[in-house]
């Protein structure tokens, strides 16, 4: 789960624009939205259902459970994470338009989040070191630990530069989709 989180973070950094003109929807209603609108209104859509249309620019080759879509601005990529029994994404879908439905999820990173993450990484690294007799496994664990600590340092730098004191990442837990 930590690896998924780590992969998610660099790809989904967006800051809420604070726009308040999002239509109010009931929990059972689905808000149809473009990728561009998503990035403008993500904070007000957290935990709400959306239907978003975009061009698939990447699919996860390992699990098939993740895809990234774009709208008119190819630099702003929205992550779709499959949930439930939706069919997996595959490489042949790249370059095609998808209509995806799901729930908007937010990941808010602040100093408390980073401190907890850092503590967990260090604790896991120590327990792995104590459990494994083989030096190869120990070396691999240390490399992963060092990479994660470097990512935490990078997020701390971003936080220091942030006026909001937090970093916000948004994605869609995709329950169903249709390729157009």
Order of alpha helices (4+ residues) and beta strands (2+ residues): alpha-beta-alpha-beta-beta-beta-beta-alpha-alpha-beta
